[in-house]
Amino acid sequence: MGYTGYVSGDRQHAAADNGSGGGGSYKGEVAAFVDFENIRYSTINSFGREPDPMAWRDKALDYGLMAVARADADFDQHPPAVRTRLDVAGFEAQHYPAKRTSDAQGREKIQSRADLNFVIDVINTALTRPDIETFLLFTGDKDFIRLVTTLRNRLGKRVVICGVPGSVSPDLVAAAGEQDPLQVPQSTDVDKDVIRAIDAYVRQLHDGFVPTQSHMSRTLWRFVNRSLLPSEHIEAKVMEFIRKGILTKRPTINGQGQELVTTELNINHPLVLEALPNYQRNGWEGLPADDEDEYDSDGYDSDDDEYDDDGEEYPAGYDADEGEPAASAAPGA
């Protein structure tokens, strides 16, 4: 791994001489701090999957030995398995419960305490461990600009921003002077599985029912292998597919004559062609209709009526997306 935008001059040559940042025989110690909520939600929103702390570890080790490795968050708001993955990768999970208050209308407000403690932990480490020259900050939040400038300009530390591409403040990177983005490997097998699930979802819709982005996001869990893509990540995956052109949107008219925007597979996309080799513009070729049930991992018959998000059955012919009866239902509905 390399890095970009590092400060020129004597410090740059010194870094190259001691081998920090990906070269040489000697590497000093580094401190790695993870703004966990920023990294986790950015990874889920951009790539539709959980982040991999092992990748953070590997990136940190490219700069030196991890003298300090911490991840800050209110971990009550995240799946329990998250802390196990952090432990395996060598990161200490620093739990800072969020502050909860209610306004005059009784609405709950949640105020994170993780960011403040993130700053305190970083500064304390810089002051108590003057031997650590390199700080890797896994975040993209511009709120940490003052922290970065303090580390770099007043304490003379090298700061590297390691954020999720597309979710990193340019000003934060400018303040640090260098970044090394997190690269999330793409799994084409997972994407192909989701493409096949989307096709199964569309084919089981009743005549006159138009697949929209919102309904697809709510219903696709019935067809997706949850060991590959957890239900809570489906909406992010649908949005990712739209950005990549795997799904396309176009205006259409439903069975009731209403104008809607349909979301459908782009049959010209290379990944769609790989996942659905028998797919034709006018439908499937050479695939028995009964085979569509194989995508229904929850035991629902793909030809049954629609189910809402809680698994409750909608009345026959009910348009779950638009909240109105569909123009026509399946025979016998």
Steps between C-alpha positions, in 0.01 A plus 500: 500500500614854436394844594436829324555865571761463775697806607804566287845576634719349770215321680403321180855373451520397865180300465641322197825427683340336803261299287171638633205500261572190298871452444840430659614255765400702805159625598425708805189483713168647391173589667177403322171656608167401346194725494295182490158640424633712213687208344229239555208701366705636209602146403144371523359795302767487230556127467201333666711295740665505841853641527793265555722596798765259373546733202551789742764299683682414178500865394637613838774237496616633166609816686643333810421294808166584661598643838145632544190375318156615613147528361258743666119469491185434696522126438150442636385639164690236299477120462683304775717324240661834421703502821622147435629600158679798656661276763622257234657787304668639810289814551377599846128578494456821699134512603353846554122485553304771322315761705123475470266788574141593414366831374179674604299284258641180649717421199823323585827662402823303483832680533814304427789522744736295288636793296605700806669200656665421166671841511602460864644152440704618202644805677576302816687244293697770320602658831576184697666312213732754336686210337202430272546715191224369274127524569251322276151643538229278355230756434374744240333745737596864447427568868848363571683767300619681815619171647700431184655845486598477868669165447683614191579867559551519877610150595693418184322173429446335166125458444347266243125507431360154425139545400239338277520642145217740434449568872816695584512875543752655256577765763590228751743348252646842422558562870678167542699527179462134416243227468489126443137411414341178616448271204201270545542195273203435277350153505349433161356174632292690757388752238402223260297333774318828567436547127339156481295583808380825340395309189309248712331783688389671177372179339274418793323837494136494393397640165465876518735532797794731425829432686621822663819564694325528836297182458803309373705611801225390740422166336828368365592334832265215406727400212853583618734258674535677834838343572631698202300819548327582832150642468602836648746552211258435215394862455864610476569226245205611285630857507851376412357309201326817379825697523686231306236471231408141592151629573339766289201724562247617244151652505216260429125456540362240741182297453290783645632756254718667765840642406779336701875453479589135462832350613620211287811306409716638222517197273794652311721522810785242487437378855130448428588303189736282706247443778206438265645341185155384381333835547338649192320827444169317487560281801679181599611232260542137597421542872195320640262734677509285816871572537428852615406362842862404565577864572238518774715414802226571753261233384246737345350395172614758247154492343321583826367843590737773611628512859581814692826569683385300804407194299126571523301422189343786308147453363487352151570763236629756751780720366741503793711775349229747410250410771224442246346194337686379196320504168504125475606217722629154421242243400324358800613785729 
